[in-house]
Amino acid sequence: MKALNSDEPSGGMVMLMWIAATHYHFIFAVMSAPIVVVAERSLATKFVFDYEKERRRYILISLFLFQIGFSTSFTLLTIFNIVRYVSAAVIAGLIAITSLLIFLHINRVNKRTLRFVETQNRDIKFDLSVRYQLRENVKTFKMLTTLLLLLTFMIVLLAFLKTIPMIMDIQEDTKYIFKMSTDMILHAGPIYVTPTMIWAVDDYRLVFYRILGLDKKKVAPLILSSEKKDEDVYFEQFVQSLK
């Protein structure tokens, strides 16, 4: 018969640790998302000139393993009190803000490159596939900027709501309000994620308009320009060949 003062964790304590582990794992997985997004877009910018030649599946696998490793490592460090949650939250908040700034810088690099390609389009280095990929990169950056801004804001807000009750001497009722606010942000994601996705992603927005019956648009008469460049014609033919 085991002693009542045994140091072994009871079944209830083990269950609580698993609950805490899954809770923190989700939080840290979300917090690592900006790093993954920035890394993927950075590599897409770097390999824009030979993306058709190499599939580079190892990039997808590496980013997937990194996110799992990041969230699992910080979860274990947190639940075993090796790293205080306050420190982890501050680190995650700094990572999110830094990732956003890097993302915006890479976005500007893509836009400058695209403008250069469109003005210096006689350079043989910039063939049609490269121009197409650059335009797709700029389009993707435009979509992801809204999503990353929301994600960064939510990460900083979560870090704030989780940290303030731990470092300040506040009443229990106030702590409960902070906890309830945190749980609402974590578990009510569709309330703010869905409208953001509809606003940011063109295809989602078109489907949403179609459901509401707002997809009927007036078609303006097409005015053909005699100054249309040959390069634009070739580019349009290239895009049509990809469909």
C-alpha positions in Angstrom: 0.0 0.0 0.0 1.4 3.3 -1.0 2.0 6.0 1.6 -0.2 9.0 1.5 2.7 11.3 1.3 4.2 9.6 -1.8 5.9 12.0 -4.1 4.6 10.2 -7.2 2.0 12.3 -9.1 -1.6 11.1 -8.8 -3.8 10.4 -11.7 -5.5 13.7 -11.4 -2.2 15.6 -11.4 -1.0 13.7 -14.5 -4.2 14.7 -16.2 -3.7 18.3 -15.3 -0.2 18.2 -16.6 -1.4 16.8 -20.0 -4.1 19.5 -20.1 -1.5 22.2 -19.4 0.9 20.7 -22.0 -1.7 20.7 -24.8 -2.7 24.2 -23.8 0.8 25.6 -23.9 1.7 23.5 -27.0 -1.1 25.2 -28.9 -0.1 28.7 -27.7 3.6 28.2 -28.6 2.6 26.6 -32.0 0.7 29.8 -32.8 3.6 31.9 -31.5 6.0 30.2 -33.8 3.8 30.7 -36.9 5.3 34.1 -37.8 8.8 32.6 -37.9 7.6 29.9 -40.3 5.8 32.4 -42.5 8.8 34.7 -42.7 11.2 31.8 -43.4 8.9 30.5 -46.2 8.5 33.9 -47.9 12.3 34.6 -47.6 13.1 31.3 -49.3 10.5 32.0 -52.0 12.2 35.3 -52.6 15.7 33.8 -52.7 14.8 31.0 -55.1 12.5 33.0 -57.4 14.9 32.5 -60.3 15.0 28.7 -60.3 11.8 27.7 -58.5 10.7 25.6 -61.6 13.9 23.5 -61.6 13.9 22.4 -57.9 10.9 21.2 -55.9 12.7 21.6 -52.6 10.4 19.5 -50.5 13.0 19.6 -47.7 11.9 23.2 -47.0 8.4 22.2 -46.2 9.5 19.3 -44.0 12.1 21.5 -42.2 9.6 24.2 -41.5 7.1 21.6 -40.2 9.6 20.0 -37.9 10.8 23.4 -36.7 7.4 24.4 -35.6 6.8 21.1 -33.8 10.2 21.3 -32.2 9.7 24.9 -31.1 6.3 24.4 -29.6 7.3 21.1 -27.9 10.5 22.5 -26.4 8.9 25.6 -25.0 6.0 23.5 -23.7 8.3 21.2 -21.8 10.4 24.1 -20.5 7.3 25.8 -19.2 5.3 23.0 -17.6 8.5 21.8 -15.7 9.2 25.4 -14.6 12.6 25.5 -16.3 11.5 28.6 -18.0 8.9 30.9 -16.5 5.9 31.6 -18.7 6.6 35.3 -18.3 10.0 34.9 -19.9 8.6 32.6 -22.6 5.8 35.1 -23.4 8.3 38.0 -23.7 10.5 36.0 -26.0 7.6 35.0 -28.1 6.3 38.6 -28.3 9.8 39.8 -29.4 10.0 37.0 -32.0 6.5 37.9 -33.4 7.4 41.6 -33.7 10.8 40.9 -35.2 9.3 38.5 -37.7 6.7 41.1 -38.8 9.4 43.7 -39.4 11.5 41.2 -41.4 8.3 40.2 -43.4 7.6 43.8 -44.3 11.2 44.3 -45.4 11.1 41.3 -47.6 7.8 42.5 -49.0 9.5 45.8 -50.0 12.3 43.8 -51.6 9.8 41.9 -53.8 8.0 45.0 -54.8 11.3 46.7 -55.8 12.4 43.7 -57.7 9.1 43.5 -59.6 9.3 47.2 -60.5 12.8 46.7 -61.7 11.7 43.7 -63.9 8.8 45.7 -65.4 11.1 48.6 -66.3 14.2 46.6 -67.3 12.3 43.9 -69.0 14.8 43.3 -71.7 17.2 41.6 -69.4 17.3 37.9 -70.4 17.6 36.9 -66.7 14.0 37.8 -66.1 12.1 35.5 -68.3 8.3 35.1 -68.3 8.3 32.4 -65.5 10.3 34.7 -63.2 8.0 37.6 -63.8 5.0 35.5 -63.2 6.5 34.2 -59.9 7.5 37.7 -58.8 3.9 38.9 -59.4 2.6 35.9 -57.4 5.0 36.7 -54.6 3.8 40.2 -54.4 0.2 39.0 -54.4 0.9 36.5 -51.7 2.7 39.1 -49.6 -0.3 41.3 -49.9 -2.6 38.5 -48.6 -0.3 37.4 -45.8 0.4 41.0 -44.5 -3.2 41.2 -43.1 -3.0 37.8 -41.6 0.4 38.3 -40.1 -0.6 41.6 -38.6 -3.6 40.0 -36.9 -1.4 37.1 -35.7 1.3 39.4 -34.3 -1.4 41.5 -32.6 -2.9 38.4 -31.0 0.4 37.0 -29.9 1.4 40.3 -28.2 -2.1 40.6 -26.6 -2.0 37.0 -25.3 1.5 37.6 -23.9 0.2 40.7 -22.2 -2.9 39.0 -20.7 -0.9 36.0 -19.5 2.0 38.0 -18.1 0.3 40.9 -16.2 -1.5 38.8 -13.6 1.8 37.0 -12.9 4.0 40.1 -12.3 1.4 42.4 -10.7 -0.4 42.1 -7.4 -4.0 42.3 -8.6 -7.2 41.1 -7.1 -8.6 37.6 -7.8 -11.6 39.1 -9.7 -9.3 41.0 -12.0 -7.2 37.8 -12.5 -10.3 36.0 -13.5 -11.1 38.7 -16.1 -7.6 38.3 -17.6 -8.0 34.5 -17.7 -11.4 34.7 -19.2 -10.2 37.1 -21.9 -7.3 34.8 -22.7 -9.6 31.8 -23.0 -11.9 33.7 -25.3 -9.0 34.7 -27.6 -7.8 31.2 -27.8 -11.1 29.4 -28.2 -13.1 32.0 -30.1 -10.7 32.1 -33.1 -13.4 31.7 -35.8 -15.0 35.0 -34.6 -12.1 37.1 -35.7 -10.1 34.7 -37.9 -12.9 34.1 -40.4 -13.6 37.8 -41.2 -9.9 38.4 -41.6 -9.5 35.4 -44.0 -12.5 36.6 -46.0 -11.0 40.1 -46.2 -7.4 39.0 -47.0 -7.9 36.1 -49.4 -9.5 37.0 -52.8 -11.0 33.6 -53.5 -12.7 33.4 -50.1 -14.0 36.9 -50.5 -15.5 36.0 -53.9 -17.2 33.0 -52.5 -18.5 35.1 -49.6 -19.9 37.7 -52.0 -21.4 34.9 -54.1 -23.2 33.5 -51.1 -24.6 36.9 -50.3 -25.6 37.5 -53.9 -23.2 40.4 -54.3 -21.1 38.9 -57.0 -22.9 40.7 -59.8 -20.7 43.5 -61.1 -21.0 45.9 -63.9 -18.6 45.1 -66.7 -16.9 48.1 -68.1 -16.4 48.2 -71.9 -13.0 47.0 -72.9 -10.8 49.7 -74.4 -8.0 48.3 -76.4 -4.7 50.2 -76.1 -2.5 50.5 -79.2 0.4 51.0 -76.9 0.3 47.6 -75.3 3.7 46.1 -75.0 4.7 42.9 -76.7 6.1 41.7 -73.4 2.6 42.1 -71.8 1.1 40.0 -74.6 3.7 37.3 -74.1 3.1 37.4 -70.3 -0.7 37.0 -70.8 -0.1 34.0 -73.1 2.2 32.5 -70.5 -0.4 32.9 -67.7 -3.1 31.3 -70.0 -0.8 28.3 -70.6 -0.6 27.7 -66.9 -4.3 27.4 -66.5 
